[in-house]
Amino acid sequence: MRWIPCLALVTSAVLITCSPSGAEEAVPATPYAQDTMSQSTDDPGDLIGTRDMELEPTGRFALWEDYEGGTVCIVDLTANRTIGGYDIGYDDKCLAQLELGGDVAAWFPADDGTLVMIDATRKVLLRMRKDGVDDYYAVRQPEGKANLNLTRETISH
């Protein structure tokens, strides 16, 4: 039997459709993407606690404001999977000074070559373009914020 939608009222849980006979019937409104995401093995959140040995960049980096005397924060990008990406270690007070718009919960390398930092809700807080072998740069001047660099830390603190 073929269903023809005659009314599409989407609420948080129900989609109303009509059968060929015209009778209304409630159907759960579950987005297709939500179903497939929960079963996907591509989501780093599916493998929490595992380690991706091939992942780059990983290690200790300096995240710093691009001006003389700007804030410099040390961040550790790990290959340990977490929900939304990979674990990141940092000093909360230092990173708060960089005005990222939230607490960084994870990082991941995007398909376009950028490095992305996200919060616990997976909202993008910072997207940095690759600018050298282990260097990344974020232009934030149009937002009234200092541009940021991410460079591999070579001096131990």
Contact map, one row per residue, 1 for C-alpha under 8 A:
1110000000000000000000000000000000000000000000000000000000000000000000000000000000000000000000000000000000000000000000000000000000000000000000000000000000000
1111000000000000001100000000000000000000000000000000000000000000000000000000000000000000000000000000000000000000000000000000000000000000000000000000000000000
1111100000000000111100000000000000000000000000000000000000000000000000000000000000000000000000000000000000000000000000000000000000000000000000000000000000000
0111110000000000111100000000000000000000000000000000000000000000000000000000000000000000000000000000000000000000000000000000000000000000000000000000000000000
0011111100000000111000000000000000000000000000000000000000000000000000000000000000000000000000000000000000000000000000000000000000000000000000000000000000000
0001111100000000110000000000000000000000000000000000000000000000000000000000000000000000000000000000000000000000000000000000000000000000000000000000000000000
0000111110000001110000000000000000000000000000000000000000000000000000000000000000000000000000000000000000000000000000000000000000000000000000000000000000000
0000111111000011100000000000000000000000000000000000000000000000000000000000000000000000000000000000000000000000000000000000000000000000000000000000000000000
0000001111100111000000000000000000000000000000000000000000000000000000000000000000000000000000000000000000000000000000000000000000000000000000000000000000000
0000000111111111000000000000100000000000000000000000000000000000000000000000000000000000000000000000000000000000000000000000000000000000000000000000000000000
0000000011111110000000000000100000000000000000000000000000000000000000000000000000000000000000000000000000000000000000000000000000000000000000000000000000000
0000000001111100000000000000100000000000000000000000000000000000000000000000000000000000000000000000000000000000000000000000000000000000000000000000000000000
0000000001111110000000000001110000000000000000000000000000000000000000000000000000000000000000000000000000000000000000000000000000000000000000000000000000000
0000000011111111000000000111100000000000000000000000000000000000000000000000000000000000000000000000000000000000000000000000000000000000000000000000000000000
0000000111101111100000000111100000000000000000000000000000000000000000000000000000000000000000000000000000000000000000000000000000000000000000000000000000000
0000001111000111110000011110000000000000000000000000000000000000000000000000000000000000000000000000000000000000000000000000000000000000000000000000000000000
0011111100000011111000011110000000000000000000000000000000000000000000000000000000000000000000000000000000000000000000000000000000000000000000000000000000000
0011111000000001111111111000000000000000000000000000000000000000000000000000000000000000000000000000000000000000000000000000000000000000000000000000000000000
0111100000000000111111111000000000000000000000000000000000000000000000000000000000000000000000000000000000000000000000000000000000000000000000000000000000000
0111000000000000011111100000000000000000000000000000000000000000000000000000000000000000000000000000000000000000000000000000000000000000000000000000000000000
0000000000000000011111100000000000000000000000000000000000000000000000000000000000000000000000000000000000000000000000000000000000000000000000000000000000000
0000000000000000011111110000000000000000000000000000000000000000000000000000000000000000000000000000000000000000000000000000000000000000000000000000000000000
0000000000000000011111111000000000000000000000000000000000000000000000000000000000000000000000000000000000000000000000000000000000000000000000000000000000000
0000000000000001111001111100000000000000000000000000000000000000000000000000000000000000000000000000000000000000000000000000000000000000000000000000000000000
0000000000000001111000111110000000000000000000000000000000000000000000000000000000000000000000000000000000000000000000000000000000000000000000000000000000000
0000000000000111100000011111000000000000000000000000000000000000000000000000000000000000000000000000000000000000000000000000000000000000000000000000000000000
0000000000000111100000001111100000000000000000000000000000000000000000000000000000000000000000000000000000000000000000000000000000000000000000000000000000000
0000000000001110000000000111110000000000000000000000000000000000000000000000000000000000000000000000000000000000000000000000000000000000000000000000000000000
0000000001111110000000000011111000000000000000000000000000000000000000000000000000000000000000000000000000000000000000000000000000000000000000000000000000000
0000000000001000000000000001111101100000000000000000000000000000000000000000000000000000000000000000000000000000000000000000000000000000000000000000000000000
0000000000000000000000000000111111100000000000000000000000000000000000000000000000000000000000000000000000000000000000000000000000000000000000000000000000000
0000000000000000000000000000011111110000000000000000000000000000000000000000000000000000000000000000000000000000000000000000000000000000000000000000000000000
0000000000000000000000000000001111111000000000000000000000000000000000000000000000000000000000000000000000000000000000000000000000000000000000000000000000000
0000000000000000000000000000011111111100000000000000000000000000000000000000000000000000000000000000000000000000000000000000000000000000000000000000000000000
0000000000000000000000000000011111111110000000000000000000000000000000000000000000000000000000000000000000000000000000000000000000000000000000000000000000000
0000000000000000000000000000000111111111000000000000000000000000000000000000000000000000000000000000000000000000000000000000000000000000000000000000000000000
0000000000000000000000000000000011111111001000000000000000000000000000000000000000000000000000000000000000000000000000000000000000000000000000000000000000000
0000000000000000000000000000000001111111000000000000000000000000000000000000000000000000000000000000000000000000000000000000000000000000000000000000000000000
0000000000000000000000000000000000111111100000000000000000000000000000000000000000000000000000000000000000000000000000000000000000000000000000000000000000000
0000000000000000000000000000000000011111111001000000000000000000000000000000000000000000000000000000000000000000000000000000000000000000000000000000000000000
0000000000000000000000000000000000000011111101100000000000000000000000000000000000000000000000000000000000000000000000000000000000000000000000000000000000000
0000000000000000000000000000000000000001111101000000000000000000000000000000000000000000000000000000000000000000000000000000000000000000000000000000000000000
0000000000000000000000000000000000001001111111100000000000000000000000000000000000011000000000000000000000000000000000000000000000000000000000000000000000000
0000000000000000000000000000000000000000111111110000000000000000000000000000000011111100000000000000000000000000000000000000000000000000000000000000000000000
0000000000000000000000000000000000000000001111110000000000000000000000000000000011111000000000000000000000000000000000000000000000000000000000000000000000000
0000000000000000000000000000000000000001111111110000000000000000000000000000000000100000000000000000000000000000000000000000000000000000000000000000000000000
0000000000000000000000000000000000000000101111111100000000000000000000000000000011000000000000000000000000000000000000000000000000000000000000000000000000000
0000000000000000000000000000000000000000000111111100000000000000000000000000000111100000000000000000000000000000000000000000000000000000000000000000000000000
0000000000000000000000000000000000000000000000111110000000000000000000000000000111000000000000000000000000000000000000000000000000000000000000000000000000000
0000000000000000000000000000000000000000000000111111000000000000000000000000000110000000000000000000000000000000000000000000000000000000000000000000000000000
0000000000000000000000000000000000000000000000001111100000000000000000000000001110000000000000000000000000000000000000000000000000000000000000000000000000000
0000000000000000000000000000000000000000000000000111111000000000000000000000001110000000000000000000000000000000000000000000000000000000000000000000000000000
0000000000000000000000000000000000000000000000000011111000000000000000000000001000000000000000000000000000000000000000000000000000000000000000000000000000000
0000000000000000000000000000000000000000000000000001111100000000000000000000000000000000000000000000000000000000000000000000000000000000000000000000000000000
0000000000000000000000000000000000000000000000000001111111000000000000000000001000000000000000000000000000000000000000000000000000000000000000000000000000000
0000000000000000000000000000000000000000000000000000011111000000000000000000000000000000000000000000000000001000000000000000000000000000000000000000000000000
0000000000000000000000000000000000000000000000000000001111100000000000000000100000000000000000000000000000000000000000000000000000000100000000000000000000000
0000000000000000000000000000000000000000000000000000001111110000000000000001111000000000000000000000000000000000000000000000000000000000000000000000000000000
0000000000000000000000000000000000000000000000000000000011111000000000000001110000000000000000000000000000000000000000000000000000000000000000000000000100000
0000000000000000000000000000000000000000000000000000000001111100000000000111100000000000000000000000000000000000000000000000000000000000000000000000000110000
0000000000000000000000000000000000000000000000000000000000111110000000000111100000000000000000000000000000000000000000000000000000000000000000000000011110000
0000000000000000000000000000000000000000000000000000000000011111000000011110000000000000000000000000000000000000000000000000000000000000000000000000111110000
0000000000000000000000000000000000000000000000000000000000001111100000011110000000000000000000000000000000000000000000000000000000000000000000000001111000000
0000000000000000000000000000000000000000000000000000000000000111110001111000000000000000000000000000000000000000000000000000000000000000000000000001110000000
0000000000000000000000000000000000000000000000000000000000000011111001110000000000000000000000000100000000000000000000000000000000000000000000000111100000000
0000000000000000000000000000000000000000000000000000000000000001111101000000000000000000000000000000000000000000000000000000000000000000000000000111100000000
0000000000000000000000000000000000000000000000000000000000000000111111000000000000000000000000000000000000000000000000000000000000000000000000000100000000000
0000000000000000000000000000000000000000000000000000000000000000011111000000000000000000000000000000000000000000000000000000000000000000000000000000000000000
0000000000000000000000000000000000000000000000000000000000000000001111100000000000000000000000000000000000000000000000000000000000000000000000000000000000000
0000000000000000000000000000000000000000000000000000000000000001111111110000000000000000000000000000000000000000000000000000000000000000000000000000000000000
0000000000000000000000000000000000000000000000000000000000000001100011111000000000000000000001001100000000000000000000000000000000000000000000000000000000000
0000000000000000000000000000000000000000000000000000000000000111100001111100000000000000000001000000000000000000000000000000000000000000000000000000000000000
0000000000000000000000000000000000000000000000000000000000000111000000111110000000000000011001100000000000000000000000000000000000000000000000000000000000000
0000000000000000000000000000000000000000000000000000000000011110000000011111000000000000011000000000000000000000000000000000000000000000000000000000000010000
0000000000000000000000000000000000000000000000000000000000011110000000001111100000000001111000000000000000000000000000000000000000000000000000000000000000000
0000000000000000000000000000000000000000000000000000000001111000000000000111110000000001110000000000000000000000000000000000000000000000000000000000000000000
0000000000000000000000000000000000000000000000000000000011111000000000000011111000000111100000000000000000100000000000000000000000000000000000000000000000000
0000000000000000000000000000000000000000000000000000000001100000000000000001111100000111100000000000000000000000000000000000000000000000000000000000000000000
0000000000000000000000000000000000000000000000000011101001000000000000000000111110000110000000000000000000000000000000000000000000000000000000000000000000000
0000000000000000000000000000000000000000000000011111000000000000000000000000011111000110000000000000000000000000000000000000000000000000000000000000000000000
0000000000000000000000000000000000000000000110111111000000000000000000000000001111101110000000000000000000000000000000000000000000000000000000000000000000000
0000000000000000000000000000000000000000000110111000000000000000000000000000000111111110000000000000000001000000000000000000000000000000000000000000000000000
0000000000000000000000000000000000000000000111010000000000000000000000000000000011111100000000000000000001000000000000000000000000000000000000000000000000000
0000000000000000000000000000000000000000001110000000000000000000000000000000000001111100000000000000000001110000000001010100000000000000000000000000000000000
0000000000000000000000000000000000000000001110000000000000000000000000000000000011111110000000000000000001110000000000000000000000000000000000000000000000000
0000000000000000000000000000000000000000000100000000000000000000000000000000111111111111000000000000000001110000000000000000000000000000000000000000000000000
0000000000000000000000000000000000000000000000000000000000000000000000000000111111001111100000000000000011100000000000000000000000000000000000000000000000000
0000000000000000000000000000000000000000000000000000000000000000000000000011110000000111110000000000000111100000000000000000000000000000000000000000000000000
0000000000000000000000000000000000000000000000000000000000000000000000000011110000000011111000000000000000000000000000000000000000000000000000000000000000000
0000000000000000000000000000000000000000000000000000000000000000000000001111000000000001111101100000000000000000000000000000000000000000000000000000000000000
0000000000000000000000000000000000000000000000000000000000000000000000001110000000000000111111100000000000000000000000000000000000000000000000000000000000000
0000000000000000000000000000000000000000000000000000000000000000000000000000000000000000011111110000001000000000000000000000000000000000000000000000000000000
0000000000000000000000000000000000000000000000000000000000000000000000000000000000000000001111111000000000000000000000000000000000000000000000000000000000000
0000000000000000000000000000000000000000000000000000000000000000000000111000000000000000011111111100000000000000000000000000000000000000000000000000000000000
0000000000000000000000000000000000000000000000000000000000000000000000001000000000000000011111111111000000000000000000000000000000000000000000000000000000000
0000000000000000000000000000000000000000000000000000000000000000000000000000000000000000000111111111011000000000000000000000000000000000000000000000000000000
0000000000000000000000000000000000000000000000000000000000000000000000100000000000000000000011111110000000000000000000000000000000000000000000000000000000000
0000000000000000000000000000000000000000000000000000000000000000100000100000000000000000000001111111000000000000000000000000000000000000000000000000000000000
0000000000000000000000000000000000000000000000000000000000000000000000000000000000000000000000111111110000000000000000000000000000000000000000001000000000000
0000000000000000000000000000000000000000000000000000000000000000000000000000000000000000000000110111111000000000000000000000110000000000000000000000000000000
0000000000000000000000000000000000000000000000000000000000000000000000000000000000000000000000000011111000000000000000000000100000000000000000000000000000000
0000000000000000000000000000000000000000000000000000000000000000000000000000000000000000000000010011111100000000000000100000100000000000000000000000000000000
0000000000000000000000000000000000000000000000000000000000000000000000000000000000000000000100010001111110000000000000110000000000000000000000000000000000000
0000000000000000000000000000000000000000000000000000000000000000000000000000000000000001000000000000011111100000000011110000100000000000000000000000000000000
0000000000000000000000000000000000000000000000000000000000000000000000000000000000000011000000000000001111100000000011110000000000000000000000000000000000000
0000000000000000000000000000000000000000000000000000000000000000000000000000000001111111000000000000000111110000000011110000000000000000000000000000000000000
0000000000000000000000000000000000000000000000000000000000000000000000000000100000011111000000000000000111111000001111000000000000000000000000000000000000000
0000000000000000000000000000000000000000000000000000000000000000000000000000000000011100000000000000000001111100001110000000000000000000000000000000000000000
0000000000000000000000000000000000000000000000000000000100000000000000000000000000000000000000000000000000111110111100000000000000000000000000000000000000000
0000000000000000000000000000000000000000000000000000000000000000000000000000000000000000000000000000000000011111111100000000000000000000000000000000000000000
0000000000000000000000000000000000000000000000000000000000000000000000000000000000000000000000000000000000001111110000000000000000000000000000000000000000000
0000000000000000000000000000000000000000000000000000000000000000000000000000000000000000000000000000000000000111110000000000000000000000000000000000000000000
0000000000000000000000000000000000000000000000000000000000000000000000000000000000000000000000000000000000001111111000000000000011000000000000000000000000000
0000000000000000000000000000000000000000000000000000000000000000000000000000000000000000000000000000000000001111111100000000001111000001000000000000000000000
0000000000000000000000000000000000000000000000000000000000000000000000000000000000000000000000000000000000111100111110000000001111000001000000000000000000000
0000000000000000000000000000000000000000000000000000000000000000000000000000000000000000000000000000000000111100011111000001111100000000000000000000000000000
0000000000000000000000000000000000000000000000000000000000000000000000000000000000000000000000000000000111110000001111100001111000000000000000000000000000000
0000000000000000000000000000000000000000000000000000000000000000000000000000000000010000000000000000000111100000000111111111110000000000000000000000000000000
0000000000000000000000000000000000000000000000000000000000000000000000000000000000000000000000000000011111000000000011111111100000000000000000000000000000000
0000000000000000000000000000000000000000000000000000000000000000000000000000000000010000000000000000001111000000000001111110000000000000000000000000000000000
0000000000000000000000000000000000000000000000000000000000000000000000000000000000000000000000000000000000000000000001111110000000000000000000000000000000000
0000000000000000000000000000000000000000000000000000000000000000000000000000000000010000000000000000000000000000000001111111000000000000000000000000000000000
0000000000000000000000000000000000000000000000000000000000000000000000000000000000000000000000000000000000000000000001111111100000000000000000000000000000000
0000000000000000000000000000000000000000000000000000000000000000000000000000000000000000000000000000000000000000000111100111111000000000000000000000000000000
0000000000000000000000000000000000000000000000000000000000000000000000000000000000000000000000000001110100000000000111100011111000000000000000000000000000000
0000000000000000000000000000000000000000000000000000000000000000000000000000000000000000000000000001000000000000000111000001111100000000010000000000000000000
0000000000000000000000000000000000000000000000000000000000000000000000000000000000000000000000000000000000000000011110000001111110000000010000000000000000000
0000000000000000000000000000000000000000000000000000000000000000000000000000000000000000000000000000000000000000011100000000011111000001111000000000000000000
0000000000000000000000000000000000000000000000000000000000000000000000000000000000000000000000000000000000000000111000000000001111100001110000000000000000000
0000000000000000000000000000000000000000000000000000000000000000000000000000000000000000000000000000000000000000111000000000000111111111100000000000000000000
0000000000000000000000000000000000000000000000000000000000000000000000000000000000000000000000000000000000000000000000000000000011111111100000000000000000000
0000000000000000000000000000000000000000000000000000000000000000000000000000000000000000000000000000000000000000000000000000000001111111000000000000000000000
0000000000000000000000000000000000000000000000000000000000000000000000000000000000000000000000000000000000000000000000000000000001111110000000000000000000000
0000000000000000000000000000000000000000000000000000000010000000000000000000000000000000000000000000000000000000000000000000000001111111000000000000001100000
0000000000000000000000000000000000000000000000000000000000000000000000000000000000000000000000000000000000000000000000000000000001111111100000000000111100000
0000000000000000000000000000000000000000000000000000000000000000000000000000000000000000000000000000000000000000011000000000000111110111110000000000111000000
0000000000000000000000000000000000000000000000000000000000000000000000000000000000000000000000000000000000000000000000000000000111100011111000000011110000000
0000000000000000000000000000000000000000000000000000000000000000000000000000000000000000000000000000000000000000000000000000011110000001111100000011100000000
0000000000000000000000000000000000000000000000000000000000000000000000000000000000000000000000000000000000000000000000000000000100000000111111000111000000000
0000000000000000000000000000000000000000000000000000000000000000000000000000000000000000000000000000000000000000000000000000000000000000011111111111000000000
0000000000000000000000000000000000000000000000000000000000000000000000000000000000000000000000000000000000000000000000000000000000000000001111111110000000000
0000000000000000000000000000000000000000000000000000000000000000000000000000000000000000000000000000000000000000000000000000000000000000001111111000000000000
0000000000000000000000000000000000000000000000000000000000000000000000000000000000000000000000000000000000000000000000000000000000000000000111111000000000000
0000000000000000000000000000000000000000000000000000000000000000000000000000000000000000000000000000000000000000000000000000000000000000000111111100000000000
0000000000000000000000000000000000000000000000000000000000000000000000000000000000000000000000000010000000000000000000000000000000000000000111111110000000000
0000000000000000000000000000000000000000000000000000000000000000111000000000000000000000000000000000000000000000000000000000000000000000001110011111000000000
0000000000000000000000000000000000000000000000000000000000000000110000000000000000000000000000000000000000000000000000000000000000000000111110001111100000000
0000000000000000000000000000000000000000000000000000000000000011110000000000000000000000000000000000000000000000000000000000000000000000111100000111110000000
0000000000000000000000000000000000000000000000000000000000000111110000000000000000000000000000000000000000000000000000000000000000000011110000000011111000000
0000000000000000000000000000000000000000000000000000000000001111000000000000000000000000000000000000000000000000000000000000000000000011100000000001111100000
0000000000000000000000000000000000000000000000000000000000001110000000000000000000000000000000000000000000000000000000000000000000000111000000000000111110000
0000000000000000000000000000000000000000000000000000000000111100000000000000000000000000000000000000000000000000000000000000000000000110000000000000011111000
0000000000000000000000000000000000000000000000000000000000011100000000000100000000000000000000000000000000000000000000000000000000000000000000000000001111110
0000000000000000000000000000000000000000000000000000000000000000000000000000000000000000000000000000000000000000000000000000000000000000000000000000000111110
0000000000000000000000000000000000000000000000000000000000000000000000000000000000000000000000000000000000000000000000000000000000000000000000000000000011111
0000000000000000000000000000000000000000000000000000000000000000000000000000000000000000000000000000000000000000000000000000000000000000000000000000000011111
0000000000000000000000000000000000000000000000000000000000000000000000000000000000000000000000000000000000000000000000000000000000000000000000000000000000111
